[in-house]
Amino acid sequence: MGRTTGWTVFLCSLFVAAAVSLAGECSCWDDRERHEVEGFSEIEGAVVLSFKDAVSCAPLAGADVRLSFPDKERSLRTGAKGYIVMPEEVVESMDEGTIGVTLSKEGYIPFKTFLPVEAGTIRHRRFLVSRKLPLSSVRFVLQWDEKPKDLDLHLIKDTTLHISYRHMRSIPDLARLDRDDMDGLGPETLTLDRIDKDASYRLFVHNYSGESSLAGSRVSVYANGKLDRVVTLPETAGRQADVLVIEGGTLR
């Protein structure tokens, strides 16, 4: 849990350009991008959605995105920054409802989600998509808001394995912590290369920084070659919340 230095910021730009993760040091969305997605875009009368790689945080440029509104559909393609831009009046005119979002890009698992529109605005505008995985692998991608600053994913297998930022970060050909962002938004990305059907696993989230709540944080689960589910964490009194268990090779 270190602090990001100016030198690290420079290195991060190089690693992202090369689509390589410098886990635990680089912000997935830097200050400029946060401003573009959340701030300046609304002043300019547009709603920006941002799509990035769940491990490297490289922008997903050239991805095909289909937006499904209650009365129509619109097809768009992400630009160099991995953004798509919608006129703000399109969202405001809905007031309430949902917008369906599907993304496809060669080499990536198809992504699909539904965006709630509340009072003419969209809360979640940043999305992380996983590259295709072997069918034996499972990937967990944790996202959250600006606060808490630092959430951590933990994966425990019986009493023999504990993958997290402070325990074993990587075991070759078994499991690894791909990314550990520490300044809000996420992601925290963890990959299980293969499941031992004779073992039990437990995945949970810990609020490391302690401020704010876990409520509303989301864990996308990529399994069996698809986005299997998205688990939204409920309000909890403590600093820890269970996400799922794996028993007999089945996610529950």
N, C-alpha and C positions, 0 to 999 in steps of 0.2 A: 504494500500500500504506500507507494511513494508519490512524490509530487512531480508534476510535469514541468520540465525546464525548457528554456528557449531552445537549447540544443536538441531536446527530445522532440519538440514541435517540428523542427527542421527535418529530423529523421522520419517523423511520422508522415510528412508530405511525400518523402521518397518511398516509404514503404507502401503507402496507399496507392501511389502512382504505379507501383510494381505489383499491386494486388496482393501484398504480403501483410500479415498481421503482426503488429508489435504489441502483443496482448498486454493489457494492464497499464499502458502508458499513453496511447493516443486516444483523443476524443473522436468518437465516430462522426459527430457533427460539431465542427468548430464554431467559434462565435459568429463568424460571417454567415455560415450556413444556417445557424439557428435564427439569425436575424432575417435571412431571406425566406425561411419557411414560416416563421411565426410573426414577424414584425412588418418589415417593409412591404411584403406581398399584399397585406391587407390594405395598407395605405394606397397602394397602386391599384386596388380594386380587383385583386386576384387571389385565388386560393392555390397554394403550392403543396403538392404531395411529393415526398422524397423517398426514393427506393435505393437501398444499398445492399451489398453482400454481407451476409450474417457473420462472416469470419474476418475478412479483410477490411470491411467497411468501404470498399471501392464503390463509387456510384454505378448503378446499373444503367448504363447508357444503351440506347437502341432497343429497349424492351418494349414489347407491345402491351398496352394497357387498355382494358375495356371497362368503361364506367356504365353501370346500369342504374338509371333513374326510374322513378315510378312510371313515367310516360314515354321514355325513350332510352336509347343507348348511344354512347359516343366512344369511338376508338381513337386512341392517341398513342404516341411513341415518346419515350423518355429522351431528353436531351443529354448533352455531355455530362451534366451534373446529376443525372438520374432523376430529374424533376419532370413532373407534368403540371400544367397550369390550367386551372379552370376559372372562367369569369366568376367573380364573387356573386353576381346576381343570380347565377344558376343555383347556388347553394341557398342564398337568402330567400329565393322564391319558394323553396320547399318548406321553410320554417321548421317543420318536424318531419321525421322519416328516416330512411336509410338509403345509402348509395352503395351498390355492389361494386367491388373492385376485383378484377382478375388481371394477373400479370403473367406473361410467358416470355421466356428468353432461352435461347439455346444453351444447354449446359446447366440449367437451373430447374429445380422442382417447381411446377406450376403453383402460383400463389393466389389465394382467394380470401377476401375478407369483406365484411360489411361495415360501413362507416355510419354511425348514428349522427344525424343532424339534429342539433338542439339549439333552439332559438336562432336559427339561420346561420349556424356556424359548425365547424367540424373540429373536434378536439384532437384526435389522433391523426397526425400528418406524416409520420416517419415510419417506414416499414423496412424490415430486414428479410431477405430471401436467401434460402440455402441453395448451394450448388447440389447437383445430383449426388446421391450417396449410394454405396452398395446396399442391397436389400437387407443385409445383416446389421446395418448401422442405424442408430437413432441419434438425432441431434435436438438439443434443447436450446432455445434462444429466448432469453429474458430481456424484456423492455419495460421501462417505467417512465415517469415524468421527470421534470427538473429536480424534484425532491421526492424521496430521499436522494442524497448525492451518491450513495454507494450501497448497492444491493449485491449479494453474493449467492450463486447457485452452489448447492452441495449435492453430490451423488454418493450414496453409501451402498455398498454391496455387502450384505451380511456383516461380518466383522473383519473382512479381509481387504477392503478397499474403501477409501474415502477421497474422492476427487473434489478439490476446492482450491481457492487461492492460497490457503495456508497449510494445506496438507499435501498430498501428492497431486501435482499439477498435470502430470502426464505419465501414463504407463504404456509403452509401445505396443501397438496392435490390440489395445484393450479400451482405454478411455483417455480423454485429455480435456483440459480447460483451454479452449481455443482463444478466448478473449475475455478480458476482465476490465471493463470501463468503470471509472471511479468518480465521474463528475456529472452524474445525472443522465437520464435518457437511456443509457445502456449502449450496446448490448453486453450481456454476459452470455457467452456461448460455450456449450459443453457438448462433446460428442462421445457417444458410447459406440465403439467399433463393432462389438458383438455382444449378444446377450447370452449369459449362461442360464439355460432353462432350469437348472437345478438350484439356482440361487434366487434370493430376493433382493430387490433394489428399492431404495427410497430416495426420491428427489424432493428437496425443499429449498426455500429461499430464506436467507437471513438478512435482516436490515442492519448492515454493518455500521453505517454512519449514525443510525438511531433517530434521526429527526424525521418528522412526518410519519406516514403510515404506508404499509404494504398494499393497501386497498387500491385496486385498479391496475396494479402491475400485471403484465401479461407474459405467459410462457408459451411460445409456439413450439409444437412438438412435430418434428419431421420423422416419419417412420413408414416402412413399407413403400418407399418410393414416392411418398406424397406428404402434404401438410395434413397430418392425422388429426390434430386438434389444437385449439388455443385455449389455455386455461387462464382465466382471469381471477386473480386473488381477491378474496373477500376482506372486509374489515376484520382486523384481529387485534386483541388487546396486547399481544406480545410482539417480539421482534422476529418471529419465525413463523413460517406457514408452509404446510405440506402442499406439494403440487400433484404428485402421483406416486404409485408404487408399480413395480414390475414383478410379477409372480408367475412362475411356470412359463416364462417367455412372453407373457401377455401384459400389456400396459393397462392399468386399472386406475 
